[in-house]
Amino acid sequence: MAVIKETRKDRIFNAINFIIVTGCLLVVLYPLYFVVIASFSNPNAVAAGEVWLYPRDITLDAYETVFENQEILMGYRNTIFYTIVGTLFNLVLTLPAAYGLSKKNFMGRNVIMFFIVLTMYFSGGMIPSYLVVRDLGLLNTWWALIIPMGCSTYNLIIARTFFANGVPSEIEEAATIDGCSTFRLFLQIVLPLSKALIGVLTLYYAVAHWNEYFSALIYLPSAREKYPLAQILREILILNTMKSAAGSSMNEELAVYYANLANLLKYALIIVSAVPLLVVYPFLQKYFDKGVMIGSVKG
């Protein structure tokens, strides 16, 4: 096989690309890096702008305060519940529906898909959705943040395309000839061949549930004990509802320290809330790499 030599123009082009990509990488990663080092630094040093490339006067005060806050722990527990139960509920609805709609012999599938896709562009709106949830008796319940998010049209289309193009029809025909029922075919043959799809959908749905806060604002008006972590994080970052630990009898220097510590809690809480997804992602990455091209090539 002939080896193509790299010309001077190619080297210049690759060098420029490397510089541009490296610059973009630094722009994207530095904010996250700063949040990490700031969360471990002395609050006064962060407030004075002395933290840039490495932490100053390393302390765990912010993390100790975070894990002592019962509302944060409560939000963590609620978010884990919403993410696990909600993602399973999403997969139970999305995968069978997509598989059925991928079959060409399914009568009326084009009409059904038309109305499903229509919801991506036209919806009832926030007030009608609230009225439906209220009339179903879901307000201030756990299910208010799970059932309304039951199936994503975008994810349904991804799964339908995968089942239509990614699962060999010969395998399904052979199983049907051997007397395999449709339900058994789906569970024992199609799903094991769809690990990439399941991994991608799990990641999409889990991230959506983990970051969900707007639904809690609408559907949990009187159930603070059911707030997800993102809603509590929103209150701390935007509404500043976390009370400062500084008392009125403290001297000025100590009061300033605790005021800066309250700001530092934002960085620590961002890290604490992001760690679970950062830990889970490497286990799903191999499926995600395979699944990003789902439905793009038909062969």
C-alpha positions in Angstrom: 0.0 0.0 0.0 1.4 3.4 -1.0 2.3 5.8 1.8 1.1 9.3 1.1 3.7 11.8 2.2 2.6 14.8 4.1 3.3 18.1 2.3 4.4 21.3 3.8 0.9 22.7 3.2 -0.6 19.7 5.0 1.6 20.3 8.0 0.7 23.9 8.2 -3.0 23.1 7.9 -2.8 20.4 10.6 -0.8 22.8 12.9 -3.5 25.5 12.5 -6.2 23.0 13.1 -4.4 21.8 16.3 -4.1 25.3 17.6 -7.8 26.1 16.9 -9.0 22.9 18.5 -6.7 23.3 21.5 -8.0 26.8 22.0 -11.6 25.7 21.8 -10.8 22.9 24.3 -9.4 25.3 26.8 -12.3 27.7 26.4 -14.7 24.8 27.1 -12.7 23.1 29.9 -11.4 26.1 31.9 -14.8 27.1 33.4 -15.2 23.5 34.7 -11.6 23.5 36.0 -12.1 26.8 37.7 -15.2 25.6 39.5 -13.3 22.6 40.7 -10.3 24.5 42.1 -12.5 27.3 43.5 -14.6 24.8 45.4 -11.4 23.7 47.3 -9.9 27.1 47.8 -10.1 29.6 50.6 -13.4 31.7 50.2 -11.5 35.0 50.7 -8.9 34.1 48.0 -11.7 33.2 45.5 -13.5 36.5 46.3 -10.3 38.5 45.9 -9.7 36.9 42.4 -6.5 35.2 43.5 -7.6 31.7 42.2 -6.7 31.2 38.5 -4.7 28.1 37.8 -4.5 26.2 41.1 -6.4 26.2 44.5 -5.2 28.6 47.2 -5.3 27.6 50.9 -7.1 24.3 50.3 -10.1 23.8 52.5 -13.1 21.4 52.6 -15.4 23.9 54.4 -17.7 24.3 51.4 -18.2 20.5 51.0 -18.7 20.1 54.7 -21.4 22.7 54.6 -23.0 21.2 51.5 -23.3 17.7 53.1 -24.6 19.2 56.3 -27.5 20.9 54.5 -30.5 18.5 54.8 -32.3 20.1 51.8 -29.4 19.3 49.5 -29.3 15.7 50.7 -33.1 15.5 50.3 -32.8 16.9 46.7 -30.0 14.4 46.0 -32.2 11.5 47.1 -35.2 12.8 45.1 -33.2 13.3 42.0 -31.7 9.8 42.1 -35.3 8.4 42.4 -36.6 10.5 39.5 -33.6 9.6 37.4 -33.7 5.8 38.0 -37.5 5.3 38.0 -38.1 7.9 35.3 -35.5 6.5 32.9 -36.8 3.0 33.3 -40.4 4.3 32.7 -39.1 6.1 29.5 -37.5 3.0 28.1 -40.5 0.9 28.8 -42.6 3.3 26.8 -40.2 4.3 24.0 -38.7 0.9 23.0 -41.9 -1.1 22.4 -43.6 1.9 20.7 -40.6 2.5 18.4 -40.3 -1.2 17.5 -44.0 -1.4 16.6 -43.9 1.7 14.5 -40.8 0.4 12.7 -42.7 -2.5 11.1 -43.9 -1.8 7.6 -46.9 -4.2 8.0 -48.2 -2.2 11.0 -51.5 -0.7 9.8 -51.8 3.0 10.2 -48.2 3.5 11.4 -47.7 6.6 9.1 -50.8 8.3 10.5 -49.7 7.6 14.0 -46.2 8.9 13.3 -47.6 12.0 11.8 -49.5 12.9 15.0 -46.5 12.0 17.1 -44.1 14.2 15.1 -46.7 16.9 15.1 -46.3 17.3 18.9 -42.7 18.3 18.3 -43.9 21.5 16.5 -47.3 22.1 18.2 -48.2 21.4 21.8 -51.0 22.4 24.1 -48.8 24.7 26.0 -47.9 25.0 29.7 -51.3 25.9 31.1 -53.2 23.0 29.4 -50.4 20.6 30.5 -50.8 21.9 34.1 -54.5 21.4 33.9 -54.1 17.8 32.7 -51.7 17.0 35.5 -53.9 18.6 38.0 -57.1 16.8 36.8 -55.2 13.5 37.0 -54.4 14.1 40.6 -50.6 14.2 40.1 -49.9 17.6 41.6 -47.4 17.5 44.5 -46.7 13.8 43.8 -43.6 11.9 42.7 -45.3 10.9 39.4 -45.8 14.6 38.4 -42.1 14.6 37.3 -42.1 11.2 35.7 -45.4 10.5 33.8 -45.6 13.8 31.8 -42.0 13.1 30.6 -42.9 9.5 29.6 -41.8 9.5 26.0 -39.7 11.9 24.0 -40.7 12.2 20.3 -37.1 12.8 19.3 -35.9 9.6 21.1 -38.8 7.7 19.7 -37.8 8.7 16.2 -34.2 7.6 16.9 -35.3 4.2 18.2 -37.7 3.7 15.3 -35.0 4.4 12.8 -32.6 2.0 14.5 -35.2 -0.8 14.6 -36.0 -0.3 11.0 -32.4 -0.2 9.7 -30.2 -1.7 12.4 -31.9 -5.0 13.2 -31.6 -7.6 10.3 -35.0 -8.6 9.1 -33.7 -12.1 8.3 -33.2 -12.8 12.0 -36.7 -11.8 12.8 -38.1 -13.8 10.0 -36.2 -16.9 11.1 -37.4 -16.5 14.6 -41.0 -16.1 13.5 -40.8 -19.3 11.3 -39.5 -21.2 14.4 -42.6 -20.2 16.2 -41.3 -17.2 18.3 -44.0 -14.8 19.3 -43.7 -11.1 18.7 -43.3 -10.3 22.4 -40.6 -13.0 22.9 -38.9 -11.9 19.7 -38.7 -8.3 21.0 -37.4 -9.3 24.4 -35.0 -12.1 23.6 -33.7 -11.1 20.1 -34.3 -7.5 19.3 -33.3 -5.9 22.6 -30.0 -7.8 23.0 -29.1 -6.5 19.5 -30.0 -3.0 20.5 -27.5 -2.3 23.3 -26.1 0.7 21.5 -29.6 2.2 21.2 -30.5 1.5 24.8 -27.2 3.0 26.0 -27.9 6.2 24.0 -31.5 6.5 25.2 -30.6 5.8 28.8 -28.0 8.6 28.7 -30.4 11.1 27.0 -33.3 10.3 29.4 -31.1 10.2 32.5 -29.5 13.5 31.8 -32.9 15.1 31.2 -34.3 13.8 34.5 -31.1 14.7 36.4 -31.2 18.4 35.2 -35.0 18.8 35.4 -36.2 21.7 37.6 -38.9 23.5 35.6 -41.4 20.8 36.1 -40.9 21.0 39.8 -41.7 24.7 39.8 -45.0 24.0 38.1 -46.1 20.6 39.5 -44.7 20.6 43.0 -46.0 24.0 44.4 -46.7 22.6 47.9 -44.3 19.6 48.1 -40.9 21.0 48.8 -39.8 17.7 50.3 -40.1 16.3 46.7 -37.9 18.9 45.1 -35.1 17.5 42.8 -31.6 18.6 43.3 -31.6 20.9 40.3 -34.5 22.9 41.8 -32.6 23.4 45.0 -29.4 24.3 43.1 -31.5 26.9 41.2 -32.6 28.5 44.4 -29.1 28.7 45.7 -27.6 30.0 42.5 -30.3 32.4 41.3 -32.7 33.1 44.2 -30.0 33.0 46.9 -32.3 31.3 49.4 -29.5 29.5 51.3 -29.0 31.2 54.6 -25.6 32.5 55.5 -23.9 30.8 58.4 -22.7 34.1 59.7 -24.5 35.4 62.8 -25.1 39.0 63.7 -22.8 38.8 66.7 -19.8 37.8 64.7 -17.0 40.3 64.0 -16.7 41.8 60.6 -13.8 39.7 59.4 -15.5 36.4 60.2 -18.8 37.7 58.7 -17.0 38.4 55.4 -15.5 34.9 55.5 -18.9 33.2 55.9 -20.4 35.5 53.2 -17.7 34.4 50.8 -18.2 30.8 51.9 -21.9 31.1 51.0 -20.8 32.0 47.4 -18.2 29.2 47.4 -21.0 26.7 48.2 -22.3 27.3 44.7 -19.1 25.9 43.2 -19.1 22.9 45.6 -22.8 22.2 44.8 -22.2 22.3 41.1 -19.4 19.7 41.5 -21.5 17.5 43.8 -24.5 17.6 41.4 -22.3 16.8 38.3 -20.2 14.0 39.7 -22.8 11.2 39.3 -23.2 11.8 35.6 -19.4 12.1 35.1 -19.1 8.7 36.8 -21.8 7.0 34.8 -20.8 8.4 31.4 -17.6 6.3 30.9 -19.7 3.1 31.3 -22.1 4.3 28.6 -19.5 5.8 26.3 -18.9 2.7 24.2 -22.6 2.5 23.5 -22.8 6.2 22.9 -20.0 6.1 20.3 -21.8 3.4 18.4 -25.2 5.0 18.8 -24.4 8.5 17.6 -24.6 7.3 14.0 -27.9 5.4 14.5 -30.0 5.5 11.4 -27.5 7.5 9.4 -26.4 4.6 7.2 -28.7 2.0 5.7 -26.9 -1.1 4.5 
